[in-house]
Amino acid sequence: MNFDDENVPPENLPETLIRDRTDSSMHFRKKIPVGILGATGCVGQKLIELLKKHPWFEITALTGSEKSQGKSYKDAVNWMQTTLLPEEIGKIKISATEPNIPCKIVFSAVSSDVAGEIESKFASHGYAVISLASAHRMDADVPLLVPEVNADHLKLIDTQKTKKSGKGGFIVAKPNCAVAGLVLALRPLALEFGLEKVHVVTMQSSSGAGIPGVPSLALLDNIIPYIEGEEEKVEIEPQKILGELKIDQIEPYKLTISASCNRVPVTEGHFEVCSIKLKEKASISDIKRAWREFFPPIQELKLPSSPASILHYFEEKDFPQPKLHRDLEKGMGVSIGRLRPCPLFDYKFDILSHNMVRGASGGAILMAELLVKNGYIFW
């Protein structure tokens, strides 16, 4: 994901962050410092790759395990991205994952088994925590955010104890990587026609397993029909994301979801085969129109990571495909195809999204941009 100098900072940033209008290059005099917790992992690396030219944010801190602490990032990481590790990032020393690092925003890419305590600790010390882990997703006062779907859920931040205590810290969670693409395809249909039931079969790429991931001999020429904890997340998280904010809590969207999740030998891109039962009758042309006209309020903000067009429907009979479409809109688009009648429910169709960008790091960066734009983050 590349950014250009014409992306201007939001109006509510302090004066020191407003672009220098006396300079024809229109660069920022100062960017907002951010840290990455668990920076050597697959998601942490992708965050670095996407943030390296970000017009609003600058990486000032990286944390890692005890064996990495004190080393320069270039000496601690097994860099797996297709772009070169930025020299200035490679020189950063790995810190302990403690709330004393020089920033106020942290992207948490630590493993879910330790994320709960770590993220709560950072929030209690005044940090804005953007979590890519599952530990806090279903907490009643934590927004489970897909910015184009439920930006209004950010109001939950004001109910968090760390926010109300006056320290200013809070947690916002990103959903499961397969859920991110799914809810974006479902949102226009839920708004126009209502949804009763969803059956989804996911074919999830190997990168979703992180580093070192699935052993190559186990996945090569094979499909693994089990991803621990994945089906439960896909069945539960959309109900919260699509739910309605009622004062200080989310009323879950009443929707029955059945999910079957599989790991397949594709490097990047989660593919989903989805069948839906609607509450109101709709034709195929009605559904295509709903996808085509989906334009949530966040699009008007023109945030740096926002895709020009979120949903792309393909009429070709064999689209979408991971190799051809996962990088659409710099990885932030969602591709849909093969809409047709379903003999069990009403309709069925296929969904493709980039699990490492839209489903993980890119989606988290978009969340941070929305938080800044809405006045939840200052520096």
C-alpha positions in Angstrom: 0.0 0.0 0.0 1.5 3.3 -1.1 0.5 6.8 0.0 1.2 10.1 -1.6 1.9 13.6 -0.2 -1.6 14.8 -1.0 -3.2 12.9 1.9 -3.8 15.7 4.4 -4.2 15.2 8.1 -7.5 15.5 9.8 -8.8 18.8 11.0 -8.8 17.9 14.6 -5.0 17.2 14.9 -2.9 19.6 16.9 -1.3 22.4 15.0 2.1 20.7 14.9 0.6 18.0 12.8 -1.0 20.2 10.1 0.8 20.1 6.8 3.3 22.8 6.1 1.5 25.0 3.5 4.7 27.0 2.9 6.4 24.0 1.4 5.3 23.1 -2.1 5.9 19.4 -1.3 3.1 19.7 1.3 4.8 17.2 3.7 4.0 16.9 7.4 6.1 18.7 9.9 5.5 15.9 12.3 3.8 12.5 12.3 2.0 10.6 15.0 4.3 8.1 16.7 3.1 4.5 16.8 4.4 1.2 18.2 4.0 -2.4 17.1 3.7 -5.1 19.8 4.9 -8.4 18.5 6.7 -6.8 15.6 8.7 -9.8 14.3 5.7 -12.0 13.4 3.8 -12.1 10.1 1.2 -9.5 11.0 3.8 -7.2 12.6 5.9 -7.4 9.4 3.0 -6.5 7.3 2.2 -3.5 9.5 5.7 -2.3 9.0 5.4 -2.7 5.3 2.2 -0.7 5.1 3.2 2.0 7.6 6.6 2.8 6.1 5.2 5.6 3.9 2.1 6.5 5.8 1.3 10.2 5.7 0.0 10.4 9.3 1.9 7.7 11.3 5.6 7.0 12.1 6.9 3.8 13.7 8.9 4.8 16.8 8.8 1.5 18.8 8.9 -2.2 18.2 8.5 -4.9 20.8 9.2 -8.6 20.8 10.0 -11.7 22.9 12.8 -11.9 25.4 15.1 -13.5 22.8 14.6 -10.5 20.5 14.8 -7.7 23.1 17.9 -5.5 22.8 18.6 -6.6 19.2 18.1 -4.3 16.2 15.0 -5.3 14.3 17.0 -6.4 11.3 18.9 -8.8 13.4 15.9 -10.1 15.2 13.4 -10.6 12.4 13.1 -13.2 9.6 11.8 -10.7 7.1 9.3 -12.5 4.9 7.8 -9.6 2.9 8.2 -9.1 -0.8 9.6 -5.5 -0.3 12.9 -4.7 1.3 13.0 -3.9 5.1 13.3 -0.2 5.4 16.8 0.7 6.7 15.5 3.1 9.4 13.1 0.4 10.7 15.9 -2.2 10.7 17.9 -0.1 13.1 15.2 0.2 15.8 16.0 -1.8 18.9 13.5 -4.3 20.0 11.9 -3.3 23.4 10.2 -5.4 26.0 6.4 -5.4 25.6 5.9 -3.0 28.5 3.9 0.3 28.5 6.9 2.6 28.5 7.5 2.9 24.8 7.6 6.3 23.1 4.2 6.5 21.4 0.5 6.7 22.3 -0.9 4.3 19.6 0.1 0.6 19.7 -0.9 -2.0 17.1 -1.0 -5.3 19.0 0.1 -8.2 17.0 1.0 -10.4 19.9 -0.5 -13.9 20.1 -4.0 -14.2 21.5 -3.0 -16.4 24.5 -1.0 -13.4 26.0 -2.8 -10.5 24.3 -5.5 -10.0 26.9 -3.3 -9.1 29.8 -0.8 -7.1 27.7 -3.4 -5.0 25.9 -5.3 -4.2 29.2 -2.0 -3.1 30.7 -1.2 -0.8 27.9 -4.7 0.7 27.9 -4.5 1.3 31.7 -1.3 3.3 31.0 -3.0 5.6 28.6 -2.2 3.9 25.2 -4.7 3.6 22.4 -4.6 -0.1 21.7 -5.6 -1.4 18.3 -5.8 -5.1 18.7 -5.3 -7.7 16.0 -5.8 -10.5 18.5 -9.0 -12.2 19.6 -8.6 -11.7 23.3 -10.9 -8.7 23.7 -13.1 -9.0 20.6 -16.3 -10.0 22.4 -15.8 -7.7 25.5 -19.0 -5.8 25.9 -17.3 -2.4 26.0 -14.8 -3.0 23.2 -15.7 -2.1 19.6 -15.2 -4.9 17.1 -14.6 -2.7 14.2 -14.8 -2.8 10.4 -14.8 0.9 9.7 -17.1 0.8 6.7 -19.7 -1.3 8.6 -19.9 -0.1 12.2 -18.0 3.1 12.8 -20.7 4.2 15.2 -19.6 1.5 17.6 -16.6 3.6 18.5 -18.8 5.3 21.1 -18.2 2.2 23.2 -14.7 3.5 23.9 -16.2 6.1 26.2 -17.6 3.4 28.4 -14.2 1.6 29.0 -12.8 2.0 32.5 -9.4 3.1 31.3 -11.0 5.9 29.2 -13.4 7.0 32.0 -10.5 7.0 34.5 -9.0 10.0 32.8 -5.9 8.2 31.6 -7.3 8.2 28.1 -6.3 4.6 27.2 -8.7 2.2 25.4 -8.9 -0.9 23.3 -10.4 -1.3 19.8 -10.4 -4.8 18.3 -10.1 -5.9 14.7 -12.2 -9.0 13.7 -11.1 -12.3 12.5 -9.5 -12.1 9.1 -12.2 -14.2 7.4 -14.9 -12.2 9.1 -13.6 -8.9 7.7 -14.4 -9.8 4.1 -17.6 -11.6 5.0 -19.3 -8.8 6.9 -18.4 -6.3 4.1 -20.2 -8.4 1.6 -23.2 -9.0 4.0 -23.6 -5.4 5.2 -25.4 -3.9 2.2 -27.8 -7.0 2.1 -28.5 -6.7 5.8 -29.3 -3.0 5.4 -31.6 -3.4 2.4 -33.2 -6.8 2.8 -32.3 -8.2 6.2 -30.5 -11.5 6.8 -31.8 -14.6 8.6 -29.3 -17.3 7.8 -25.8 -17.6 6.4 -23.9 -20.8 5.5 -20.2 -20.1 4.7 -17.3 -22.4 3.8 -13.9 -20.7 3.9 -10.8 -21.6 2.1 -8.1 -19.7 4.0 -4.6 -19.1 2.8 -1.4 -20.4 4.5 -0.3 -16.9 5.6 -3.3 -16.8 8.0 -1.4 -19.3 10.1 1.4 -16.8 10.8 5.1 -17.7 11.1 6.2 -20.5 11.0 2.7 -21.5 10.0 1.6 -24.8 8.6 4.5 -27.2 7.7 4.8 -27.2 3.9 4.6 -31.0 3.6 1.3 -30.9 5.5 -0.3 -28.3 3.2 1.3 -29.0 -0.2 -1.1 -30.9 -2.4 -3.6 -30.9 0.5 -6.4 -29.2 2.3 -6.6 -29.1 6.1 -10.3 -29.1 7.1 -9.7 -27.6 10.5 -8.4 -24.3 11.9 -8.6 -24.2 15.7 -11.2 -21.8 17.0 -11.9 -20.3 13.6 -15.4 -21.6 13.0 -16.7 -20.2 16.3 -15.3 -16.8 15.5 -16.9 -16.7 12.0 -20.2 -17.7 13.5 -20.2 -15.2 16.4 -18.3 -12.1 15.5 -20.5 -10.9 12.6 -23.5 -10.7 15.0 -21.6 -8.1 17.1 -20.3 -6.2 14.1 -23.6 -6.0 12.3 -25.4 -5.3 15.6 -27.0 -2.0 16.7 -25.5 0.4 19.3 -28.0 0.9 22.1 -26.7 3.7 24.4 -23.6 1.9 25.9 -23.9 -1.7 24.5 -24.3 -3.6 21.3 -27.5 -5.4 20.5 -26.3 -8.3 18.4 -27.8 -8.8 14.9 -30.1 -11.8 15.0 -28.5 -14.0 12.4 -27.7 -17.7 12.4 -24.4 -18.6 10.8 -22.9 -22.0 10.0 -19.2 -22.0 9.1 -16.8 -24.6 8.0 -13.2 -23.4 7.8 -10.3 -24.9 5.8 -6.6 -24.2 5.3 -5.6 -24.4 1.6 -2.3 -24.1 -0.3 -2.7 -20.5 -1.3 -0.2 -17.9 0.0 -2.5 -14.9 0.5 -6.2 -14.3 0.1 -9.2 -15.9 2.0 -11.9 -17.3 -0.3 -15.4 -17.9 1.0 -18.4 -19.7 -0.5 -21.5 -18.1 1.0 -25.3 -19.0 0.9 -27.8 -16.6 2.4 -31.5 -16.5 3.4 -33.0 -13.0 3.3 -35.8 -11.6 5.4 -37.3 -9.8 2.4 -37.5 -10.9 -1.2 -34.9 -9.6 -3.6 -33.9 -10.3 -7.2 -30.3 -10.9 -8.4 -30.3 -7.4 -9.9 -31.5 -6.0 -6.5 -28.5 -7.6 -4.7 -26.0 -6.5 -7.3 -27.3 -3.0 -7.0 -27.0 -3.1 -3.2 -23.4 -4.0 -3.5 -22.7 -1.5 -6.3 -24.3 1.4 -4.4 -22.8 0.6 -1.0 -21.1 3.9 0.1 -20.7 4.1 3.9 -20.1 7.5 5.6 -16.4 6.7 6.2 -15.8 7.0 2.4 -16.5 10.7 2.6 -13.6 11.1 4.9 -11.1 9.9 2.2 -8.8 8.3 4.8 -5.4 7.3 3.5 -6.1 3.6 3.6 -9.7 3.7 2.4 -10.2 2.0 -1.0 -11.7 4.1 -3.7 -14.3 1.3 -4.1 -14.9 -1.3 -1.4 -16.9 -4.0 -3.1 -16.2 -5.3 -6.6 -18.6 -7.6 -8.3 -17.4 -9.7 -11.2 -19.7 -11.0 -13.9 -17.1 -13.5 -15.2 -18.2 -17.1 -14.4 -14.8 -18.1 -12.8 -14.0 -14.9 -10.8 -12.9 -13.9 -8.2 -9.5 -15.7 -7.9 -6.9 -15.1 -5.2 -4.0 -14.8 -7.7 -5.8 -12.2 -9.8 -7.9 -10.2 -7.3 -6.4 -10.3 -3.8 -4.4 -7.1 -4.4 -7.4 -5.2 -5.7 -7.5 -1.6 -4.2 -4.0 -2.3 -2.7 -5.4 -5.2 -0.8 -8.3 -3.3 0.8 -11.0 -4.2 -1.7 -13.4 -7.2 -1.4 -14.2 -9.2 -4.6 -17.5 -10.9 -5.1 -18.7 -13.2 -7.9 -20.9 -16.1 -9.0 -24.2 -14.8 -7.5 -26.9 -17.3 -8.3 -30.0 -18.9 -6.8 -29.5 -21.4 -3.9 -31.7 -24.5 -3.7 -31.4 -24.5 0.1 -31.6 -20.8 0.9 -32.2 -17.8 -1.4 -28.8 -17.0 -3.1 -25.2 -18.1 -3.0 -22.0 -16.3 -4.1 -18.2 -16.2 -3.6 -16.1 -13.7 -1.7 -12.4 -13.0 -1.8 -10.4 -10.7 0.5 -6.7 -10.2 1.3 -6.3 -11.7 4.7 -3.0 -9.9 5.5 -4.2 -6.5 4.3 -8.0 -6.0 4.6 -8.3 -8.8 7.1 -5.3 -7.8 9.3 -2.8 -5.0 9.1 -4.4 -2.8 6.5 -7.8 -3.0 8.3 -6.0 -2.1 11.6 -4.4 0.9 10.1 -7.7 2.1 8.7 -9.1 1.8 12.2 -6.3 4.0 13.5 -7.0 6.6 10.9 -10.7 6.6 11.8 -9.8 7.0 15.5 -7.7 10.0 14.7 -10.3 11.6 12.5 -12.9 11.1 15.2 -10.8 12.8 17.9 -9.9 9.7 20.0 -6.2 10.0 19.3 -4.1 13.1 19.7 -0.4 13.7 20.1 
